[in-house]
Amino acid sequence: MTSAAPSSRPASAEARSVPHRAGRPASAPPRADRAAGRCPTARALAARGGPRPVPAPAAASGGGASGPRFSGRSTYEYAAASRARCADRAGDEYNRPLHIGPARLDDPGDLLAALPAMLGFRPERSLVLAVLCAAPTAESAVIDLVVRFDLRHPGTGAPSDTETVAAAAARVCARPGVVGVLAVLVDDALSDGEPAGPQRIPVFRELERQLASHAVPVRGAWAARSIAAGRPWWSVTGPPRRGRIADPGASAVTLGRVLDGRPIRRSRDELTALVAPDDALRARVSSELKEARGRAKDRYVAAAQRGDPAGYLRGELMTVLWLIANAESGPGLEARELAQIAVALRDREVRDSVFAVADTAHAEAAESLLALLTRALDGADRAEAATLLGYFAYVRGDGPFAGIALDAALDAEPRHSMAALLHTALEAGMRPERLRDLAQCGRDTATALGVDPAAVW
């Protein structure tokens, strides 16, 4: 799916019922408290009316970028001391905590150099928009959101439809409190120093037209063939200007990302590779699934005979948590153990409980394991792992990767209700902190089973 277009997936704020793929045997009695195939986390999200577009934050909440009212030279600021929100497709926003002071970007070359840190990877063949909100001073504005759109379809290389790109961008930018947009075109098909003017770049012309209908002005627009130190940039609107891109590695915004422990990828393809199927590993895990399912059935039967069917779920969850801890401190898990986790995640109570791990010190280890599971599984099992992976990425501040993981989940299982809900939340611009309720719901589910997700390690 191109990130230039709005999602074509059937995702809605309401959870859709999905046939239960139970890890416990088919003879297991249905849970009376399960609502028509909707898991507790889905109920929690749907009960809040589903994802809704969020208004822009107050100007005092963050740093700035080129402002709505300039006198003399434009000044761009980026408040790395606050939480920088970025995006990979229409509405896929996310928060990232940064720990240095505001970065002043008083030249377009500095702004372009900061884009890889804002997005988490170097954009290629992309339209990147910095959405501006009002700031306390008249000379600057807050960068509220950074959004990227593909200019060409990744699979075919065909140009993206300009009206579709512009319409998706307009939906993101037409938000309460938005005072303007900065636009950057990164495309190696351009000639260095191509004459300025949106008429030479159809997507800009269409973008300006659609934004104007929402009374959102384009405050500045620049183009470059690539984002790298010393590469030329040139203006697309306004007075003709040219310059050189500063070193992205020396950007203050990059420093903030590095201090926060977030890697900057060379391209979006590196993120996609993190969830790409590993055929060899998938074959090994697949060969273990039948036996893993059989062992799970034996454990369930034993628990039922003891008069404690919930004990089966409790044991499965504790095993999953223990394997996460083992993967964190040990050499890695074998195919047999990965298959055991995959079978355990087929039970919604176990899967929902794992959401709670995103709010613990073991979130990073769990996310690495979920990425491995996503590469190692297929079908419905891949969808479960990828959905959890997408959630972990979302709440820790990696919107592009969250979108990629959720795309993988919906490709594997188009009717996966939780993946659809999270995907819709991304597209609607729901803030990550609002998704923390799912972690609390996971804790509630685990507590009902007699397990504290933060203590079993």
C-alpha positions as CSV (number, residue, x, y, z in Angstrom):
1,M,0.0,0.0,0.0
2,T,1.4,3.4,-0.9
3,S,1.6,5.8,2.0
4,A,0.5,8.5,-0.3
5,A,-3.1,7.4,-0.3
6,P,-5.6,7.0,2.5
7,S,-6.0,3.4,3.5
8,S,-8.3,1.3,1.3
9,R,-8.7,-1.2,4.1
10,P,-12.1,-1.7,5.6
11,A,-11.2,-0.3,9.0
12,S,-13.8,1.3,11.3
13,A,-14.1,2.6,14.8
14,E,-16.3,-0.3,15.7
15,A,-14.6,-3.7,16.2
16,R,-15.7,-6.3,13.7
17,S,-16.3,-9.8,14.9
18,V,-13.7,-12.3,13.9
19,P,-14.0,-16.1,14.2
20,H,-12.1,-17.2,17.3
21,R,-8.9,-19.1,16.5
22,A,-8.6,-20.7,19.9
23,G,-5.3,-22.1,21.2
24,R,-7.3,-24.2,23.6
25,P,-9.1,-27.3,22.2
26,A,-12.4,-26.9,20.4
27,S,-14.1,-28.6,23.3
28,A,-13.2,-25.8,25.7
29,P,-16.3,-24.2,27.1
30,P,-17.1,-20.6,25.9
31,R,-16.4,-17.8,28.3
32,A,-19.6,-16.2,29.4
33,D,-17.9,-12.8,29.8
34,R,-16.7,-12.7,26.2
35,A,-18.9,-10.3,24.1
36,A,-19.7,-11.7,20.7
37,G,-16.1,-12.3,19.7
38,R,-14.9,-8.8,20.7
39,C,-11.9,-8.9,23.0
40,P,-11.7,-6.6,26.1
41,T,-9.2,-4.2,24.5
42,A,-11.5,-3.8,21.4
43,R,-14.4,-3.1,23.7
44,A,-12.3,-0.5,25.6
45,L,-11.4,1.3,22.4
46,A,-14.9,1.1,20.9
47,A,-16.5,2.2,24.1
48,R,-14.7,5.5,23.8
49,G,-16.4,6.1,20.5
50,G,-13.5,4.8,18.4
51,P,-10.7,6.9,17.1
52,R,-11.5,10.6,16.4
53,P,-9.3,13.3,15.0
54,V,-7.6,15.2,17.7
55,P,-7.4,19.0,17.8
56,A,-4.0,20.6,17.6
57,P,-2.3,21.0,21.0
58,A,-1.9,24.4,22.7
59,A,1.0,26.4,21.4
60,A,2.8,26.2,24.7
61,S,3.1,22.4,24.4
62,G,6.0,22.3,22.0
63,G,8.6,23.9,19.8
64,G,8.3,25.6,16.5
65,A,8.8,25.9,12.8
66,S,8.4,28.5,10.2
67,G,5.8,30.9,11.5
68,P,2.6,32.2,10.1
69,R,3.7,35.8,10.3
70,F,7.3,36.6,9.3
71,S,9.3,39.8,9.3
72,G,12.5,39.3,7.4
73,R,14.2,35.9,7.4
74,S,12.1,32.9,8.2
75,T,13.0,31.0,11.4
76,Y,12.2,27.4,12.1
77,E,12.4,25.8,15.5
78,Y,11.9,22.3,16.6
79,A,11.1,21.7,20.3
80,A,13.0,18.6,21.0
81,A,12.3,19.1,24.7
82,S,8.7,18.2,24.1
83,R,7.2,15.1,22.4
84,A,7.8,15.3,18.6
85,R,4.9,13.9,16.6
86,C,5.7,12.5,13.2
87,A,3.8,10.4,10.6
88,D,4.3,8.1,7.7
89,R,0.9,8.3,6.1
90,A,-2.2,10.4,6.4
91,G,-2.9,10.8,10.1
92,D,-0.3,8.2,11.3
93,E,0.9,10.5,14.1
94,Y,2.9,9.5,17.0
95,N,4.7,11.0,20.0
96,R,8.4,10.7,20.7
97,P,10.1,12.0,23.9
98,L,13.3,13.9,23.2
99,H,15.6,15.3,25.8
100,I,17.4,18.3,24.4
101,G,16.4,22.0,24.2
102,P,14.5,23.5,21.2
103,A,16.4,23.3,17.9
104,R,16.4,26.5,15.8
105,L,16.2,25.7,12.1
106,D,16.7,29.1,10.6
107,D,17.5,27.9,7.1
108,P,15.5,25.5,4.8
109,G,18.7,23.4,4.6
110,D,18.6,22.9,8.3
111,L,14.9,21.9,8.1
112,L,15.5,19.4,5.4
113,A,18.5,17.9,7.3
114,A,16.2,17.3,10.3
115,L,13.6,15.3,8.3
116,P,15.3,11.9,8.8
117,A,15.3,12.4,12.6
118,M,11.7,13.6,12.5
119,L,10.5,10.6,10.5
120,G,13.0,8.0,11.7
121,F,14.3,7.3,8.2
122,R,15.6,9.2,5.2
123,P,12.6,9.9,2.9
124,E,12.9,9.1,-0.8
125,R,10.5,9.9,-3.6
126,S,8.3,11.5,-1.0
127,L,6.2,14.5,-0.2
128,V,6.8,15.5,3.4
129,L,4.6,18.1,5.2
130,A,5.3,19.9,8.4
131,V,1.9,21.0,9.8
132,L,2.1,24.2,11.8
133,C,0.1,25.4,14.8
134,A,0.1,28.8,16.5
135,A,2.9,29.7,18.9
136,P,3.1,32.3,21.7
137,T,5.2,34.6,19.5
138,A,4.1,36.1,16.2
139,E,7.4,35.1,14.5
140,S,7.2,31.4,14.9
141,A,4.8,28.4,14.9
142,V,4.8,24.9,16.4
143,I,5.5,21.9,14.2
144,D,2.6,19.8,15.3
145,L,2.9,17.0,12.9
146,V,5.2,15.7,10.2
147,V,3.6,13.6,7.5
148,R,5.1,11.7,4.6
149,F,3.4,10.5,1.3
150,D,4.8,8.3,-1.4
151,L,5.1,10.0,-4.7
152,R,5.4,6.7,-6.5
153,H,4.0,3.3,-5.7
154,P,6.7,1.2,-4.0
155,G,5.9,-1.9,-5.9
156,T,5.5,-0.6,-9.5
157,G,7.3,2.7,-9.4
158,A,4.3,4.3,-11.1
159,P,3.5,7.9,-10.0
160,S,1.0,8.3,-7.3
161,D,-2.3,10.0,-8.3
162,T,-1.7,13.7,-7.5
163,E,-5.3,14.3,-6.5
164,T,-5.3,11.4,-4.1
165,V,-2.1,12.5,-2.5
166,A,-3.3,16.1,-2.2
167,A,-6.7,15.1,-0.8
168,A,-5.1,12.8,1.8
169,A,-2.7,15.7,2.8
170,A,-5.6,18.2,3.0
171,R,-7.5,15.9,5.4
172,V,-4.5,15.8,7.7
173,C,-3.8,19.5,7.5
174,A,-7.4,20.8,7.8
175,R,-7.4,20.5,11.6
176,P,-8.3,23.0,14.3
177,G,-5.5,25.3,15.2
178,V,-3.4,24.7,12.0
179,V,-2.0,28.0,10.7
180,G,0.0,26.7,7.7
181,V,2.1,23.9,6.1
182,L,5.7,23.6,5.1
183,A,6.1,21.2,2.1
184,V,9.2,19.3,1.0
185,L,9.5,17.3,-2.2
186,V,12.2,14.6,-2.2
187,D,12.6,12.9,-5.6
188,D,15.6,11.7,-7.4
189,A,13.8,12.2,-10.7
190,L,14.1,16.0,-10.3
191,S,16.9,17.9,-11.9
192,D,19.1,19.7,-9.4
193,G,18.0,23.3,-9.2
194,E,14.9,22.8,-11.3
195,P,13.2,26.1,-11.9
196,A,11.0,27.2,-9.0
197,G,7.2,27.2,-9.4
198,P,4.5,24.7,-8.4
199,Q,3.4,24.6,-12.1
200,R,6.5,22.4,-12.7
201,I,5.4,20.0,-9.9
202,P,1.7,19.0,-10.3
203,V,1.4,17.6,-6.8
204,F,2.3,20.9,-5.3
205,R,-0.2,22.7,-7.5
206,E,-3.0,20.3,-6.5
207,L,-1.9,20.5,-2.8
208,E,-2.1,24.3,-2.8
209,R,-5.5,24.2,-4.4
210,Q,-7.0,21.7,-1.9
211,L,-5.4,23.3,1.1
212,A,-6.7,26.7,0.0
213,S,-10.2,25.3,0.1
214,H,-9.6,24.7,3.8
215,A,-8.0,28.1,4.3
216,V,-4.6,26.4,5.1
217,P,-1.8,28.3,3.4
218,V,1.5,26.7,2.2
219,R,4.1,28.8,4.1
220,G,7.1,27.4,2.3
221,A,7.9,24.7,-0.2
222,W,11.2,23.3,-1.2
223,A,12.5,20.4,-3.3
224,A,15.7,18.2,-3.3
225,R,16.8,15.1,-5.1
226,S,17.8,13.5,-1.8
227,I,18.4,14.3,1.9
228,A,22.2,14.2,2.4
229,A,24.9,16.7,3.5
230,G,25.8,19.1,0.8
231,R,23.0,18.2,-1.6
232,P,21.2,21.1,-3.2
233,W,17.7,22.3,-2.3
234,W,15.7,24.9,-4.1
235,S,12.4,26.7,-3.5
236,V,9.2,25.7,-5.2
237,T,7.0,28.7,-4.1
238,G,7.8,32.2,-3.2
239,P,11.1,34.1,-4.2
240,P,13.6,31.8,-5.9
241,R,16.1,30.5,-3.3
242,R,18.7,27.8,-3.4
243,G,21.1,26.3,-0.9
244,R,22.8,23.2,0.4
245,I,21.3,20.7,2.9
246,A,23.1,20.7,6.2
247,D,24.6,17.5,7.6
248,P,21.6,15.3,8.9
249,G,23.9,13.6,11.3
250,A,24.8,16.9,12.9
251,S,21.3,18.2,13.3
252,A,20.1,19.0,16.8
253,V,17.0,17.0,16.1
254,T,19.1,14.0,15.2
255,L,21.0,14.4,18.5
256,G,17.7,14.3,20.4
257,R,16.6,11.1,18.6
258,V,20.0,9.5,19.3
259,L,19.9,10.4,22.9
260,D,16.5,8.8,23.1
261,G,17.9,5.6,21.7
262,R,16.0,5.6,18.4
263,P,17.8,4.5,15.3
264,I,17.5,6.5,12.0
265,R,17.1,4.1,9.1
266,R,18.6,4.7,5.7
267,S,15.2,4.2,4.1
268,R,11.7,3.0,4.8
269,D,12.6,-0.3,3.3
270,E,14.7,-1.1,6.4
271,L,11.5,-0.8,8.4
272,T,9.6,-3.0,6.0
273,A,12.4,-5.6,6.2
274,L,11.8,-5.9,10.0
275,V,8.4,-7.7,9.3
276,A,9.2,-9.3,6.0
277,P,8.6,-13.1,6.1
278,D,11.7,-15.2,6.8
279,D,11.0,-18.3,4.8
280,A,13.5,-20.6,6.5
281,L,12.5,-19.6,10.0
282,R,8.8,-19.8,9.0
283,A,9.3,-23.4,7.8
284,R,11.0,-24.4,11.1
285,V,8.3,-22.9,13.2
286,S,5.5,-24.2,11.0
287,S,6.8,-27.7,11.5
288,E,6.5,-27.3,15.3
289,L,3.0,-25.8,15.4
290,K,1.1,-29.1,15.3
291,E,2.9,-30.5,18.3
292,A,2.7,-27.2,20.1
293,R,-1.1,-27.2,19.6
294,G,-1.3,-30.8,20.9
295,R,0.7,-30.0,24.0
296,A,-1.6,-27.0,24.7
297,K,-4.6,-29.3,24.4
298,D,-3.1,-31.7,26.9
299,R,-2.5,-28.8,29.3
300,Y,-6.0,-27.6,28.9
301,V,-7.5,-31.0,29.5
302,A,-5.4,-31.4,32.7
303,A,-6.5,-28.0,34.0
304,A,-10.2,-28.8,33.2
305,Q,-9.9,-32.1,35.1
306,R,-8.5,-30.3,38.1
307,G,-11.6,-28.1,37.9
308,D,-9.5,-25.0,37.1
309,P,-9.9,-24.3,33.3
310,A,-8.6,-20.7,33.9
311,G,-5.4,-22.3,35.2
312,Y,-4.6,-23.2,31.6
313,L,-4.7,-19.6,30.5
314,R,-2.8,-18.5,33.6
315,G,-0.1,-21.0,32.8
316,E,0.1,-20.0,29.1
317,L,0.4,-16.4,30.0
318,M,3.1,-17.0,32.5
319,T,5.0,-19.1,30.0
320,V,4.8,-16.3,27.4
321,L,6.1,-13.7,29.9
322,W,8.9,-16.0,30.9
323,L,9.9,-16.6,27.3
324,I,10.0,-12.8,26.7
325,A,12.3,-12.5,29.7
326,N,14.4,-15.4,28.4
327,A,14.7,-13.9,25.0
328,E,15.8,-10.6,26.7
329,S,18.6,-12.2,28.7
330,G,19.5,-15.3,26.7
331,P,20.7,-16.3,23.2
332,G,17.3,-16.3,21.7
333,L,14.4,-18.7,21.3
334,E,14.2,-21.9,19.4
335,A,11.5,-22.6,16.8
336,R,9.7,-24.9,19.3
337,E,9.4,-22.0,21.8
338,L,8.2,-19.6,19.1
339,A,5.6,-22.1,18.1
340,Q,4.5,-22.3,21.7
341,I,4.1,-18.5,21.9
342,A,2.1,-18.5,18.7
343,V,-0.3,-21.1,20.0
344,A,-0.7,-19.2,23.3
345,L,-1.5,-16.0,21.5
346,R,-4.5,-17.6,19.8
347,D,-6.3,-17.2,23.1
348,R,-7.6,-13.6,23.3
349,E,-7.1,-13.5,27.1
350,V,-3.4,-14.2,26.6
351,R,-3.0,-11.8,23.7
352,D,-4.8,-9.0,25.5
353,S,-2.7,-9.5,28.6
354,V,0.5,-9.0,26.4
355,F,-0.7,-5.5,25.6
356,A,0.2,-4.7,29.3
357,V,3.9,-5.5,28.7
358,A,4.1,-2.3,26.6
359,D,3.9,-0.4,29.8
360,T,6.7,-2.3,31.5
361,A,10.5,-2.2,31.5
362,H,10.4,-5.3,29.2
363,A,8.6,-3.5,26.4
364,E,11.7,-3.4,24.2
365,A,12.4,-7.1,24.6
366,A,8.8,-8.0,23.9
367,E,8.8,-5.8,20.8
368,S,11.9,-7.6,19.4
369,L,10.3,-10.9,20.0
370,L,7.1,-9.9,18.4
371,A,9.0,-8.7,15.3
372,L,10.7,-12.1,15.2
373,L,7.3,-13.9,15.5
374,T,5.9,-11.7,12.7
375,R,8.7,-12.9,10.4
376,A,8.4,-16.5,11.5
377,L,4.6,-17.0,11.2
378,D,1.9,-16.8,8.5
379,G,-1.8,-16.4,8.3
380,A,-3.8,-15.7,11.5
381,D,-0.8,-16.3,13.7
382,R,1.3,-13.7,11.8
383,A,-1.7,-11.3,12.2
384,E,-1.8,-11.7,16.0
385,A,2.0,-11.1,16.4
386,A,2.0,-8.1,13.9
387,T,-1.0,-6.5,15.7
388,L,0.8,-6.6,19.0
389,L,4.0,-5.3,17.3
390,G,2.1,-2.5,15.8
391,Y,0.7,-1.5,19.2
392,F,4.1,-1.6,20.9
393,A,5.6,0.6,18.1
394,Y,2.7,3.0,18.3
395,V,2.8,3.7,22.0
396,R,6.6,4.0,22.1
397,G,6.6,6.6,19.4
398,D,7.3,5.0,16.1
399,G,4.3,5.7,13.8
400,P,5.9,4.6,10.5
401,F,6.8,1.2,11.9
402,A,3.4,0.9,13.6
403,G,1.7,1.4,10.3
404,I,4.0,-1.1,8.6
405,A,3.3,-3.7,11.2
406,L,-0.5,-3.2,11.1
407,D,-0.4,-3.4,7.3
408,A,1.3,-6.7,7.7
409,A,-1.4,-7.9,10.2
410,L,-4.2,-6.9,7.8
411,D,-2.5,-8.4,4.8
412,A,-2.3,-11.7,6.7
413,E,-5.9,-11.4,8.2
414,P,-8.0,-8.7,6.6
415,R,-10.8,-9.2,9.1
416,H,-8.6,-8.9,12.2
417,S,-10.7,-6.6,14.4
418,M,-7.9,-5.3,16.7
419,A,-5.5,-4.6,13.8
420,A,-8.3,-2.7,12.0
421,L,-9.1,-0.7,15.1
422,L,-5.4,0.3,15.7
423,H,-5.0,1.0,12.0
424,T,-8.0,3.3,12.1
425,A,-6.6,5.0,15.2
426,L,-3.4,5.8,13.3
427,E,-5.3,7.1,10.3
428,A,-7.5,9.3,12.5
429,G,-4.5,10.8,14.3
430,M,-5.3,9.4,17.8
431,R,-2.5,10.3,20.2
432,P,-0.5,7.4,21.5
433,E,-1.2,8.3,25.1
434,R,-4.9,7.6,24.5
435,L,-3.9,4.0,23.5
436,R,-2.4,3.4,26.9
437,D,-5.8,2.4,28.0
438,L,-5.3,-0.8,26.1
439,A,-2.3,-1.6,28.3
440,Q,-4.5,-1.0,31.4
441,C,-7.1,-3.3,29.9
442,G,-4.4,-5.9,29.4
443,R,-3.4,-5.6,33.0
444,D,-7.0,-6.1,34.0
445,T,-7.3,-9.2,31.9
446,A,-4.0,-10.6,33.3
447,T,-5.1,-9.8,36.9
448,A,-8.4,-11.6,36.3
449,L,-6.2,-14.7,35.5
450,G,-4.1,-14.1,38.6
451,V,-1.0,-12.8,36.9
452,D,0.8,-9.5,37.3
453,P,2.5,-8.8,34.0
454,A,5.1,-6.5,35.6
455,A,6.1,-9.1,38.3
456,V,6.5,-12.4,36.4
457,W,10.1,-12.2,35.2
